[in-house]
């Protein structure tokens, strides 16, 4: 067992701060027919639908949902009355990456 101390310390995930926190993730279960109309830099609304965090355009169309390790914390923040937006940061093939942050 050369070089092994026998102990393992898992990396602690960061907690999400409702006001200053940001989440970088991809849109899951994406509605590509609607998403293809938008480009990098476009900003959407973030909301809750049937217990899922969803990305919506200004017409209320759901563009997809998100999955992230801080998802439950984000849901709790939304339930507390905080509002968030999602900005497209990159598009590659059918992968839409977004940054979710607090709406000022």
C-alpha positions as CSV (number, residue, x, y, z in Angstrom):
1,X,0.0,0.0,0.0
2,X,2.6,2.5,-1.0
3,X,1.4,6.1,-0.7
4,X,-2.0,5.3,0.9
5,X,-2.9,6.6,4.3
6,X,-6.1,4.5,4.4
7,X,-8.4,7.5,4.9
8,X,-10.7,9.2,2.4
9,X,-12.1,12.7,2.7
10,X,-15.0,13.3,0.2
11,X,-15.1,16.7,-1.3
12,X,-17.8,18.8,0.5
13,X,-20.2,20.3,-2.0
14,X,-20.9,24.0,-1.6
15,X,-24.2,25.1,-0.2
16,X,-26.4,27.4,-2.3
17,X,-26.9,31.0,-1.1
18,X,-30.4,32.3,-2.1
19,X,-29.1,35.8,-3.0
20,X,-25.5,35.4,-4.1
21,X,-25.4,31.9,-5.3
22,X,-25.3,30.8,-9.0
23,X,-25.8,27.5,-10.6
24,X,-24.2,26.5,-13.9
25,X,-25.9,23.6,-15.5
26,X,-27.5,22.2,-18.7
27,X,-31.2,22.4,-19.6
28,X,-32.6,18.8,-19.3
29,X,-35.7,17.5,-21.0
30,X,-35.3,20.4,-23.4
31,X,-38.0,21.6,-25.8
32,X,-35.7,22.0,-28.8
33,X,-38.4,23.3,-31.0
34,X,-38.7,26.4,-28.9
35,X,-35.1,26.6,-27.7
36,X,-33.7,26.8,-31.2
37,X,-35.3,30.3,-31.5
38,X,-32.9,31.6,-28.8
39,X,-29.1,32.3,-28.7
40,X,-26.3,32.7,-26.2
41,X,-27.1,35.6,-23.9
42,X,-30.9,35.2,-23.8
43,X,-32.4,35.4,-20.4
44,X,-35.4,33.2,-19.2
45,X,-37.5,32.9,-16.1
46,X,-36.9,30.1,-13.6
47,X,-40.0,28.6,-11.8
48,X,-41.5,25.5,-10.2
49,X,-43.8,23.1,-12.0
50,X,-45.0,19.9,-10.3
51,X,-42.0,20.0,-8.0
52,X,-39.4,20.5,-10.8
53,X,-37.3,23.6,-11.4
54,X,-38.1,24.7,-15.0
55,X,-36.9,27.3,-17.4
56,X,-39.7,29.3,-19.1
57,X,-39.8,32.0,-21.8
58,X,-41.8,35.2,-21.3
59,X,-44.9,33.4,-22.8
60,X,-44.8,30.8,-20.0
61,X,-43.6,28.0,-22.3
62,X,-41.5,25.5,-20.5
63,X,-38.2,25.1,-22.3
64,X,-36.8,22.4,-20.0
65,X,-35.9,21.5,-16.5
66,X,-32.7,21.5,-14.6
67,X,-30.8,18.9,-12.5
68,X,-28.1,20.0,-10.1
69,X,-26.6,19.0,-6.8
70,X,-28.0,22.2,-5.2
71,X,-31.5,21.6,-6.7
72,X,-33.3,21.2,-3.4
73,X,-31.7,24.3,-2.0
74,X,-32.8,26.3,-5.1
75,X,-36.3,24.9,-4.7
76,X,-36.4,26.0,-1.0
77,X,-35.2,29.5,-2.0
78,X,-37.9,29.8,-4.7
79,X,-40.5,28.6,-2.1
80,X,-39.3,31.4,0.2
81,X,-40.2,33.9,-2.5
82,X,-36.9,34.4,-4.2
83,X,-37.0,34.8,-8.0
84,X,-34.3,33.6,-10.5
85,X,-33.3,33.9,-14.1
86,X,-31.5,31.6,-16.4
87,X,-29.1,33.0,-19.0
88,X,-27.8,30.9,-21.9
89,X,-24.0,30.7,-21.6
90,X,-23.3,28.3,-24.4
91,X,-24.9,26.1,-27.1
92,X,-23.2,23.1,-28.5
93,X,-25.2,20.7,-30.7
94,X,-28.3,20.2,-28.6
95,X,-26.7,21.1,-25.2
96,X,-27.9,24.4,-23.8
97,X,-25.8,25.5,-20.8
98,X,-27.3,28.1,-18.5
99,X,-26.3,30.2,-15.5
100,X,-29.1,30.5,-12.9
101,X,-28.9,33.5,-10.6
102,X,-31.0,35.7,-8.3
103,X,-33.2,38.3,-10.1
104,X,-32.4,41.8,-8.7
